[in-house]
Amino acid sequence: MLNLNLPTLASSIVKSGATTMATTTTQQCYVHPVVLFSVLDHYLRRNDNQERVIGTLLGVRSDDGRVIEIRSCFAVPHFETEDQVEVDMEHHRSMFALHKRASAREQIVGWYATGSKLSKYAALIQDFYSREAAPFSAVHLVMDTDLTDGQLSIKCLQGSPIGAGAHPENCMFLPLPYELQYPDAELTALQAAADSKESEEGYAVLISDMEQLEKSIEELKAMLERVTAYVQGVCKGSEKPNNVIGKYLMDMLAVVPKIDSKQFSTLFQTHLQDILMVAYLTNLTRAQLNIADQLQRIV
């Protein structure tokens, strides 16, 4: 159990020189949605007398350490009083060792906490995770579970030392740019969860592959119609041109291969036939396995 006390910790670290300064600061952070759901689940399962929860953030860094991708996290038990905070270091290290077995590339990149504002012990906990993530800086993710602005907002921060002395409490948190990164599997789940809000029953029905393909084509068609209307409006003078949008359109058209419409139709039909053949063989194999299982039970 790590016992963090402002006067005690400050004096011990100054004497031993245990405070480790990060040599590389983070400039960009990417967060997977599963991390936010894990933090929220930890908060909902907290003890009745616990106001906030904390945990360890895991992810990968770029070669220079300036870009972080937060992929997962795990809860760390802690106990706060008016005078000190206790963090279960053994649980933290045991959980990290288990995660390393499943994802060897993931490393400690920081920690998370819930609440609308920073805890008075945030600087001390930041110092602990800075030593765990050394020689890189530790990222602090804060989730506003109090719904201050009527929404579940998050912030990414990084600690910056202030003052002349090497005291862990001499830390100022600075905002860190972040983006939510949606892998394909997580994006599909999030879209299903978003569709459940519009349903009267409060749940979403998973659609088939063909229905998903039809929906994607309709969305693509709607986006093409919107872009076409914008380009025609700019050409006619009714829309104000935007250099950024024009650059994006040029980059998009540059990567589109020039294929004849008949050739494209032939390639699409061939690819579709291959997919249908694979689906047919899969169903046939499944049926044969079921028949063999039934025969084995009879025999």
PERAVEN-V176443 format. One record per residue. N is the residue number from 0. RES is the residue in three letters. SS is DSSP state (@ for helix, = for strand, . for the rest). PSI is psi in whole degrees, 0 to 359 (* if undefined). Layout:
N & RES & SS & PSI
N & RES & SS & PSI
This chain:
0 & MET & . & 125
1 & LEU & = & 118
2 & ASN & = & 112
3 & LEU & = & 119
4 & ASN & = & 131
5 & LEU & @ & 302
6 & PRO & @ & 316
7 & THR & @ & 313
8 & LEU & @ & 320
9 & ALA & @ & 314
10 & SER & @ & 320
11 & SER & @ & 323
12 & ILE & @ & 325
13 & VAL & @ & 323
14 & LYS & @ & 318
15 & SER & @ & 341
16 & GLY & . & 35
17 & ALA & . & 349
18 & THR & . & 127
19 & THR & . & 123
20 & MET & . & 136
21 & ALA & . & 133
22 & THR & . & 341
23 & THR & = & 125
24 & THR & . & 150
25 & THR & . & 140
26 & GLN & . & 340
27 & GLN & = & 142
28 & CYS & = & 135
29 & TYR & = & 130
30 & VAL & = & 131
31 & HIS & = & 142
32 & PRO & @ & 330
33 & VAL & @ & 333
34 & VAL & @ & 317
35 & LEU & @ & 320
36 & PHE & @ & 324
37 & SER & @ & 319
38 & VAL & @ & 316
39 & LEU & @ & 320
40 & ASP & @ & 320
41 & HIS & @ & 319
42 & TYR & @ & 320
43 & LEU & @ & 337
44 & ARG & . & 11
45 & ARG & . & 167
46 & ASN & . & 159
47 & ASP & . & 326
48 & ASN & . & 15
49 & GLN & . & 125
50 & GLU & . & 327
51 & ARG & . & 162
52 & VAL & . & 155
53 & ILE & = & 164
54 & GLY & = & 177
55 & THR & = & 136
56 & LEU & = & 135
57 & LEU & = & 148
58 & GLY & = & 197
59 & VAL & = & 155
60 & ARG & = & 159
61 & SER & . & 172
62 & ASP & . & 323
63 & ASP & . & 356
64 & GLY & . & 8
65 & ARG & . & 345
66 & VAL & = & 130
67 & ILE & = & 139
68 & GLU & = & 108
69 & ILE & = & 115
70 & ARG & = & 328
71 & SER & = & 177
72 & CYS & = & 168
73 & PHE & = & 154
74 & ALA & = & 149
75 & VAL & = & 118
76 & PRO & . & 140
77 & HIS & = & 162
78 & PHE & = & 127
79 & GLU & = & 140
80 & THR & . & 184
81 & GLU & . & 336
82 & ASP & . & 336
83 & GLN & = & 170
84 & VAL & = & 138
85 & GLU & = & 130
86 & VAL & = & 132
87 & ASP & . & 95
88 & MET & @ & 324
89 & GLU & @ & 318
90 & HIS & @ & 318
91 & HIS & @ & 313
92 & ARG & @ & 325
93 & SER & @ & 316
94 & MET & @ & 322
95 & PHE & @ & 322
96 & ALA & @ & 321
97 & LEU & @ & 320
98 & HIS & @ & 326
99 & LYS & @ & 330
100 & ARG & @ & 323
101 & ALA & @ & 321
102 & SER & . & 93
103 & ALA & . & 333
104 & ARG & . & 337
105 & GLU & . & 141
106 & GLN & = & 170
107 & ILE & = & 123
108 & VAL & = & 352
109 & GLY & = & 206
110 & TRP & = & 162
111 & TYR & = & 161
112 & ALA & = & 157
113 & THR & = & 160
114 & GLY & . & 161
115 & SER & . & 344
116 & LYS & . & 166
117 & LEU & . & 144
118 & SER & . & 155
119 & LYS & . & 345
120 & TYR & . & 7
121 & ALA & @ & 322
122 & ALA & @ & 323
123 & LEU & @ & 317
124 & ILE & @ & 324
125 & GLN & @ & 321
126 & ASP & @ & 320
127 & PHE & @ & 313
128 & TYR & @ & 335
129 & SER & @ & 324
130 & ARG & @ & 328
131 & GLU & @ & 327
132 & ALA & . & 2
133 & ALA & . & 145
134 & PRO & . & 12
135 & PHE & = & 164
136 & SER & . & 151
137 & ALA & . & 138
138 & VAL & = & 138
139 & HIS & = & 116
140 & LEU & = & 126
141 & VAL & = & 125
142 & MET & = & 126
143 & ASP & . & 86
144 & THR & . & 353
145 & ASP & . & 352
146 & LEU & . & 53
147 & THR & . & 314
148 & ASP & . & 19
149 & GLY & . & 13
150 & GLN & . & 160
151 & LEU & . & 84
152 & SER & . & 156
153 & ILE & = & 157
154 & LYS & = & 143
155 & CYS & = & 129
156 & LEU & = & 159
157 & GLN & = & 144
158 & GLY & = & 141
159 & SER & = & 124
160 & PRO & = & 143
161 & ILE & . & 156
162 & GLY & . & 172
163 & ALA & . & 329
164 & GLY & . & 155
165 & ALA & . & 61
166 & HIS & . & 135
167 & PRO & . & 333
168 & GLU & . & 350
169 & ASN & . & 73
170 & CYS & = & 134
171 & MET & = & 130
172 & PHE & = & 128
173 & LEU & = & 144
174 & PRO & = & 145
175 & LEU & . & 128
176 & PRO & . & 137
177 & TYR & = & 159
178 & GLU & = & 147
179 & LEU & = & 127
180 & GLN & = & 125
181 & TYR & . & 103
182 & PRO & . & 161
183 & ASP & @ & 316
184 & ALA & @ & 318
185 & GLU & @ & 326
186 & LEU & @ & 320
187 & THR & @ & 318
188 & ALA & @ & 321
189 & LEU & @ & 323
190 & GLN & @ & 321
191 & ALA & @ & 320
192 & ALA & @ & 323
193 & ALA & @ & 324
194 & ASP & @ & 332
195 & SER & @ & 336
196 & LYS & @ & 326
197 & GLU & @ & 348
198 & SER & . & 141
199 & GLU & . & 328
200 & GLU & . & 344
201 & GLY & . & 11
202 & TYR & . & 160
203 & ALA & . & 140
204 & VAL & . & 128
205 & LEU & . & 131
206 & ILE & . & 164
207 & SER & . & 174
208 & ASP & @ & 320
209 & MET & @ & 320
210 & GLU & @ & 323
211 & GLN & @ & 321
212 & LEU & @ & 318
213 & GLU & @ & 318
214 & LYS & @ & 318
215 & SER & @ & 321
216 & ILE & @ & 320
217 & GLU & @ & 319
218 & GLU & @ & 320
219 & LEU & @ & 320
220 & LYS & @ & 318
221 & ALA & @ & 320
222 & MET & @ & 320
223 & LEU & @ & 320
224 & GLU & @ & 322
225 & ARG & @ & 319
226 & VAL & @ & 320
227 & THR & @ & 318
228 & ALA & @ & 322
229 & TYR & @ & 315
230 & VAL & @ & 318
231 & GLN & @ & 323
232 & GLY & @ & 323
233 & VAL & @ & 319
234 & CYS & @ & 324
235 & LYS & @ & 346
236 & GLY & . & 1
237 & SER & . & 341
238 & GLU & . & 143
239 & LYS & . & 126
240 & PRO & . & 147
241 & ASN & . & 120
242 & ASN & @ & 325
243 & VAL & @ & 314
244 & ILE & @ & 320
245 & GLY & @ & 321
246 & LYS & @ & 319
247 & TYR & @ & 319
248 & LEU & @ & 321
249 & MET & @ & 318
250 & ASP & @ & 323
251 & MET & @ & 316
252 & LEU & @ & 333
253 & ALA & @ & 332
254 & VAL & @ & 354
255 & VAL & . & 121
256 & PRO & . & 148
257 & LYS & . & 103
258 & ILE & . & 137
259 & ASP & . & 147
260 & SER & @ & 320
261 & LYS & @ & 319
262 & GLN & @ & 320
263 & PHE & @ & 318
264 & SER & @ & 320
265 & THR & @ & 316
266 & LEU & @ & 320
267 & PHE & @ & 316
268 & GLN & @ & 320
269 & THR & @ & 316
270 & HIS & @ & 321
271 & LEU & @ & 320
272 & GLN & @ & 323
273 & ASP & @ & 319
274 & ILE & @ & 316
275 & LEU & @ & 323
276 & MET & @ & 318
277 & VAL & @ & 318
278 & ALA & @ & 321
279 & TYR & @ & 315
280 & LEU & @ & 324
281 & THR & @ & 313
282 & ASN & @ & 322
283 & LEU & @ & 318
284 & THR & @ & 319
285 & ARG & @ & 319
286 & ALA & @ & 319
287 & GLN & @ & 321
288 & LEU & @ & 321
289 & ASN & @ & 318
290 & ILE & @ & 317
291 & ALA & @ & 323
292 & ASP & @ & 318
293 & GLN & @ & 319
294 & LEU & @ & 321
295 & GLN & @ & 324
296 & ARG & @ & 324
297 & ILE & @ & 318
298 & VAL & . & *
